[in-house]
Amino acid sequence: MTPATLMMVGDLILDEPDPDSFFDPSRALLQSADVLIGHVEVPHTRRGSEQSTDIPAPPADPEHLHALARAGFHVATLAGNHIADVGPMGIADTVDTLRGLGLQTTGAAMTLADARTPALVTTQGVRVGVLSYNCVGPRESWATSKKAGCAYVKVLTHYELDYATPGGPPTIYTFAAPESLEAMAADIEALRMQAEIVVVAFHKGVGHTPAKIEMYERAVSRAAIEAGADIVVGHHAHIMRGIELYRGKPIFHGLGNFVTVTRALSVSGNDSPERLAWAKRRRQLFGFAPDPTMPTYPFHPESRHTAIARCEVDASGLLAAGFVPCYIDQQARPVPLTRAQGGDKVVDYIREISAAAGLRVGFEWQDDWVKVLPA
């Protein structure tokens, strides 16, 4: 039997008119996947009001989600820091619209039990299960037994000043709360009994920072594989992260941006004091300024290097893992690249950030995609 092809992309923000146009360069490739998974970053609703005391993202038009169905998506992961920004109505409308379009959802719902319920898709005799968790907060985005929100892994941060310089830079330790890891592992173990392939998606990492992977990220990702996951994918940082293999299973620490179009973080004409303040502060914190010629893409210039994760599977399990290199063009559209089209530039970037993060893997072209191999 021919192996099934799973493809996964990072953050999706469909906050501009004509969202279909942003998928045009990648549409044929995306539609070739037997299972296509992406992360919907913001609520899509015409209802609700701002609820977040963090940096609230504006809701997008529910009609824009139709572009995902037309691009071939089968599963939308929803556990992220913005999904609850306009309250329970935003979550309900996003889930209802996606499911009405035929997409499975996981990671956010009207209760925690439903948010932790996996998406299940069967293709070519292979049942694929997907779970989604938010590792970055804020707490108000978390679901409870009676509150809408997202599934989560609680991550703790400890600062230690271990030398005689009061006020000096501390050593930072991050780790998941044990009870939170146990709940995640229980979900994965239960899904392992239902599916031949288990995919776990984490909203994790420090935003807009090239290469860096925090301590908790590797530990949580590896714990997912130890519990039974076959593939781990990350998103949230809005910039690519490195790739590793653990027990032969791929961990894509951050797939970066895919179609992420918004003017919400523009410094000019911004009607939200909170978003405007964050847009200005980002420059100080992360040392970058968005390209002023790309008003709908307010992200780090290096984030234009991105990828579509690609895995081959069958009923016996994972057969091969890798990615299709992509580059976000001047119109903010991700464009898949073959080797002949200059894909090595993106491959070299992913190789460099993987090495900088201490991840030891090799890459090898396989026709129009790149296979991840042990170093």
C-alpha angles and dihedrals in degrees: 000000000000111000118251118243120226119194127187132186133190131238120355120196113171099185101134133077119269095024091178091069092065090061096049098098092048100033099100092048094046092049090053091066119102088211122018121189129186138167118244104210105189136036117264108214145116091216138069133046135251111293104166124098089193118071102310118217116216115246118253129225112277088221089067090068088071086075089067092055091048090049090055104255117162102178133033119196112208109179103117144121095264105042093093096042094114097033135248095324090060091053093045094049093047093050094043093049094048093047091046087057091053099258121133116228135203136170103047133052144128093288136026092245091056092044088055092050110109128235112240126201126174120206131165091350093308121115112211120197124195131196127185131201136180112222099173106059148183096202092223088067092060120105123230133189090280104019129081116238142096139307110254150184110221110230122195127206123209123189118200126186102198101172135060101270113101109209093021125131111287131217108254122217123187127186141155121258107255095233090052092052090048091054091049092048091050090054092050094046091051092049091048087066091055105041140046091214124038121196120189120194122198128193096213149132140060112298127244094002118125119233101343118131117187123228095253094052096068093041095050093043092050091046088056091054092045088054092053110279117144097194132024122195130184135201139160102084092086089223133077121270130196130274129234138178118227119184085346092302123117124244111193097194093197131355091196122208126341114168100354108155121162142130092207093109098045115130092213123065094003112157095193117080090200095052092042092052090049093048089056095042093051089066091057096042100043103024100233139106122207118247104270090212089063104060094168093052109061097172143110112294090233090058089077085081103083142144148211110232111229126193132174117214142167136180090285092059140256114359104174139354133202144111147254110238115231136182125206108233130215090274090057091252120139108234119198112227131207120204090260090053094055100273091145089075090064093040090053090050092052090046091052097048091045091053092045089056092050095252115145113209139128130224128214129178115241106188103292099353138055123243120215113226136179112271 
